[in-house]
Structures are given as structure tokens and as C-alpha cells.
Amino acid sequence: MEDLLAEELVNIIKKNKPSDFEEAFERAFELTKAYAGSANAQASAIPFVFEKVFELFVTGKTKS
């Protein structure tokens, strides 16, 4: 994850300051929760899924 995205993610979680990416966070969180609740979810993959989905919503692409 890029430094800018990581900093924005920390700001959103800590609620330090308003972020332009709060909607992306909410959407990524909801999709990750859905994945985590599925029968095929792997616990070790959940953080990776959240990171990639958040990155996708913010930038429109992912860095594999």
C-alpha cells in the first residue's frame, strides 16, 4: 500500500481529521465483512482483501 493511502487509512481509523476517502473505507469494509462471513473465507486473506479493495476504490486500480 502506498504511503499516502496508509496515512489516510490511519486518519480514518483514528478519526484524526476528515478524509476524502471515508466512503472508500466504508465500502471496502462492508465488502470485506461480506467476504469474511462467507464459507470460503480464509482468515489470513482478510486483511489483504481489505487493503486491495480499499486501494481499488481510492485509486481505481491495484498494484498486484
Contacts in CASP RR format, 6 or more apart in sequence:
PFRMAT RR
TARGET T0000
AUTHOR 0000-0000-0000
METHOD contacts of the structure
MODEL  1
MEDLLAEELVNIIKKNKPSDFEEAFERAFELTKAYAGSANAQASAIPFVF
EKVFELFVTGKTKS
1 9 0 8 1.000
1 51 0 8 1.000
1 55 0 8 1.000
2 55 0 8 1.000
2 63 0 8 1.000
5 21 0 8 1.000
5 54 0 8 1.000
5 55 0 8 1.000
5 58 0 8 1.000
5 59 0 8 1.000
8 19 0 8 1.000
8 20 0 8 1.000
8 21 0 8 1.000
8 58 0 8 1.000
9 21 0 8 1.000
9 25 0 8 1.000
9 54 0 8 1.000
10 16 0 8 1.000
11 17 0 8 1.000
11 19 0 8 1.000
12 19 0 8 1.000
12 21 0 8 1.000
12 22 0 8 1.000
12 25 0 8 1.000
19 25 0 8 1.000
21 54 0 8 1.000
21 57 0 8 1.000
21 58 0 8 1.000
23 57 0 8 1.000
24 54 0 8 1.000
24 57 0 8 1.000
24 58 0 8 1.000
25 54 0 8 1.000
27 53 0 8 1.000
27 57 0 8 1.000
28 50 0 8 1.000
28 53 0 8 1.000
28 54 0 8 1.000
28 56 0 8 1.000
28 57 0 8 1.000
29 50 0 8 1.000
31 49 0 8 1.000
31 53 0 8 1.000
32 46 0 8 1.000
32 49 0 8 1.000
32 50 0 8 1.000
32 53 0 8 1.000
35 41 0 8 1.000
35 46 0 8 1.000
35 49 0 8 1.000
36 46 0 8 1.000
52 62 0 8 1.000
55 61 0 8 1.000
55 62 0 8 1.000
55 63 0 8 1.000
56 62 0 8 1.000
END
